[in-house]
Amino acid sequence: MPFQQSYADLQFGEYLLTATKKKLDLQYIYNLLCTPSKYSTGLPAERFPFIIKNSVCFAVLHQGKQVGFSRVITDFSEFASIWDVFIDDEHRGKGVGKTMMSYLFAHPNLQGIFRWFLMTEDAHGLYQKYGFKAEAYNPYVMMKVNSNA
């Protein structure tokens, strides 16, 4: 099995989904993660390059402009953790988030992972569609175990 397989972009209506890091709008992601907002406490800027380098990143583009992002931290075997899932407000409710999650889970390098984790305050319904369950000890933590992995 090759360690890093390429992964084709996906066209979804007017949207393009990609896992190609060269297509990421780094300023968009920097503003999303490093600027304090209702979605982020503001990551120190010096840590930003490591996030991109050490994650499997996914972007949603609309008319060439990035409007969504997510990333996975993983050992490619036993665990994967989904972080920073985001779709710009004006593009929500159009199936873009669901398509991004399906695209993420179909990535060839993420197949066969035993245990998936994520944290969410308000998107439990979305993640339950992909087999995630909230943990009893902390309802913000969700986990999915693939018994056939």
N, C-alpha and C positions, 0 to 999 in steps of 0.2 A: 504494500500500500504506500503510495507516495505521501510524504508528510504534508505537503501543501498542494492541494489540487486547485486548479483554477475553477472559477464559478461564474457562469454566464449571468449577465444582467437580465432583469425581468421587466418587460413593459406591462404596465397595468393602467389601461386607459391613457390618461395624459401624464402618468407618472412613470419614472424609470427608477427601479430599485437596483442597487449595485453594492457589491462587497469589494470593489476595487478601490484601494486606499488613494490612488492617484486622482480619483474623481471626488474625493471628499473636499468640502469647503471648510478648511481648517479654521477660518475666522468665525464661521457660523457655529462650529462645535466649541471653539474656545469661548465664545460669548455665552453659549448654552451652559457650559460646565464651570467656567472660571469667573463669571460675573454673578454675584449674589442676586437671586430672584426667587419667585415662589417655587421654582423647580430645583434650585441648587443653592447650597450655602456658600458657594464660591470656592472652587478648588484653587490652591496656590498655583500661579502661572508656571512656575518652574517644573511642576509635575505633569503638565499637560502633554509634552511630547511622549512621555512614557505610556500614557493612556492609549494613544494612537498606535504606537509601536507594538505594545504588548497585548493588544486586543484584536479580536476579529470584529471589524467594524462594518456597519451597514448604513447606507444613505438612501434617502428618498429624494429624488429630484423632480421638480415640476417646471417645465419650460426652461431647463438648464439651471435652475436655482434650487439649492438644497432646502428642503422643507421638513425633513425628518432624519432621525438618527437613532441607532441602537448599537450596542456592542456586547460581545461575549468574552468573558475571561474563562479560560479552560486549560486542562491538561490534555484534552482531546481523547480521553479515555474514561475516567472515573467521575469527573465533575465538570460542570459548566455553570456559570453564573451570568445572568442577563442584567445589564446595567443601562441606564440612561436612555430608556425608550422614550422617544419624543416625536410628536407630529405637531407642526405649527397649528395654532387654533383654527385658522380659516380652511385647513385641509382635513379637519377631523370630521367624523360622521360620514365618510365617503368610502369606508372599507380599506383605507390606506394602512392603518395600524394592523389590521388583521392580515393584510397581504404581506406587510413587513415581517410579521411574526412567522407566517408560513414560509416565506423566503428564507428567513433565518434558520428555521428548523430543517429546511431542505439542503442546507449547505453541506457539501460532501465531507468536509473536515469535521463536521459536528455530528456525524452519524454514529450510533452505537454508544453514545455517552450514557453512563449508568444513572447519574443523579444530577438534576438541574435545580438551581436556586434562583430566586429573585426577591426583590423587596418592592412593595407598592403600598401607597396609601389609599388609592381610589380606583384601581383598574382590575380588581379581583375578577370581575365578570369576563374580561378579555382573556386573562390567563387561565381561568378555569376551562375555557374552550380548548385549551392545549394540554389538559391533564394536570394542571397545577392545583394543589390544595394548600389552604392556609394552615400554618402550624399553630397548634393549640397554645403554645407558650408565647407566641407573638404573632398576632393576626397580620402584621405587615410583611412577615416572611412567608414565602410560598415555595413549595418544593414539588418536584415531579420525579418519580423513580421509574425507570424503564426496566422492568423485571426481565425482559428478553434481551437486554443489552449485554 
